[in-house]
């Protein structure tokens, strides 16, 4: 076995590293909320949206919260 370790230790290490990679990929997808939809017609050059959907949603929520706070302070 590589590096002089037993098969069980090698399998556990391999399993743990694969699970860590899957968890990391899931965390990135939950944070950035990528648009995984496939359009029926490919976009023309220059029309491809590259903004991060999760970032836009957080910005809109922050702006709405700011409007509510300012409205409540004025009343």
Sine and cosine of phi, psi and omega as CSV:
sin_phi,cos_phi,sin_psi,cos_psi,sin_omega,cos_omega
0.00,0.00,0.50,-0.87,-0.01,-1.00
-0.87,0.49,0.62,-0.78,0.07,-1.00
0.88,0.48,0.27,0.96,0.09,-1.00
0.94,0.33,0.45,0.90,0.04,-1.00
-0.97,-0.25,0.32,-0.95,-0.03,-1.00
-0.97,0.24,0.27,-0.96,0.01,-1.00
-0.89,0.46,-0.62,0.78,-0.03,-1.00
-0.92,0.40,-0.69,0.73,0.02,-1.00
-0.91,0.41,-0.64,0.77,0.03,-1.00
-0.90,0.44,-0.69,0.73,0.00,-1.00
-0.91,0.40,-0.65,0.76,0.03,-1.00
-0.90,0.43,-0.68,0.73,0.02,-1.00
-0.90,0.44,-0.67,0.74,0.02,-1.00
-0.90,0.44,-0.70,0.71,0.02,-1.00
-0.89,0.46,-0.68,0.74,0.00,-1.00
-0.91,0.41,-0.62,0.78,-0.01,-1.00
-0.94,0.33,-0.60,0.80,0.05,-1.00
-0.91,0.41,-0.70,0.72,0.04,-1.00
-0.88,0.47,-0.62,0.78,0.03,-1.00
-0.91,0.42,-0.63,0.77,0.04,-1.00
-0.91,0.42,-0.68,0.73,0.03,-1.00
-0.89,0.45,-0.67,0.74,0.01,-1.00
-0.91,0.42,-0.63,0.78,0.03,-1.00
-0.91,0.41,-0.66,0.75,0.03,-1.00
-0.90,0.43,-0.65,0.76,0.02,-1.00
-0.91,0.42,-0.64,0.77,0.02,-1.00
-0.90,0.44,-0.66,0.75,0.03,-1.00
-0.90,0.43,-0.68,0.74,0.01,-1.00
-0.92,0.39,-0.56,0.83,0.03,-1.00
-0.95,0.31,-0.54,0.84,-0.03,-1.00
-0.97,0.24,-0.74,0.67,-0.10,-1.00
-1.00,0.00,-0.27,0.96,-0.01,-1.00
0.71,0.70,0.91,0.42,-0.05,-1.00
-0.93,0.36,0.50,-0.87,0.05,-1.00
-0.99,0.11,0.97,-0.24,-0.08,-1.00
-0.99,-0.14,0.15,0.99,0.01,-1.00
-0.96,0.28,0.55,-0.84,0.00,-1.00
-0.95,-0.30,0.89,-0.46,-0.01,-1.00
-0.94,0.35,0.49,-0.87,0.01,-1.00
-0.93,0.36,-0.61,0.79,0.02,-1.00
-0.93,-0.37,0.80,-0.59,0.01,-1.00
-0.88,0.48,0.61,-0.79,0.00,-1.00
-0.93,0.37,0.47,-0.88,0.06,-1.00
-0.96,0.29,0.35,-0.94,0.03,-1.00
-0.84,0.54,0.76,-0.65,0.00,-1.00
1.00,-0.06,-0.17,0.99,-0.01,-1.00
-0.99,-0.13,-0.09,1.00,-0.07,-1.00
-0.94,0.35,0.81,-0.59,0.02,-1.00
-0.99,0.17,0.80,-0.60,-0.01,-1.00
-0.89,-0.46,0.04,1.00,-0.01,-1.00
-0.95,0.31,0.45,-0.89,0.00,-1.00
-0.99,0.11,0.83,-0.55,-0.06,-1.00
-0.90,0.44,-0.67,0.74,0.00,-1.00
-0.89,0.46,-0.63,0.78,0.02,-1.00
-0.91,0.42,-0.68,0.74,-0.01,-1.00
-0.90,0.44,-0.67,0.74,0.01,-1.00
-0.90,0.44,-0.65,0.76,0.02,-1.00
-0.92,0.40,-0.63,0.78,0.03,-1.00
-0.91,0.43,-0.66,0.75,0.02,-1.00
-0.91,0.42,-0.65,0.76,0.02,-1.00
-0.91,0.41,-0.64,0.77,0.03,-1.00
-0.91,0.41,-0.64,0.77,0.02,-1.00
-0.91,0.41,-0.66,0.75,0.02,-1.00
-0.91,0.42,-0.65,0.76,0.03,-1.00
-0.90,0.43,-0.64,0.76,0.03,-1.00
-0.89,0.45,-0.64,0.76,0.02,-1.00
-0.90,0.43,-0.65,0.76,0.01,-1.00
-0.91,0.42,-0.67,0.74,-0.01,-1.00
-0.90,0.43,-0.70,0.72,0.00,-1.00
-0.93,0.37,-0.57,0.82,0.02,-1.00
-0.92,0.39,-0.65,0.76,0.00,-1.00
-0.94,0.34,-0.52,0.85,0.03,-1.00
-0.96,0.30,-0.52,0.86,-0.01,-1.00
-0.96,0.27,-0.64,0.77,-0.06,-1.00
-0.93,0.37,0.00,0.00,0.00,0.00
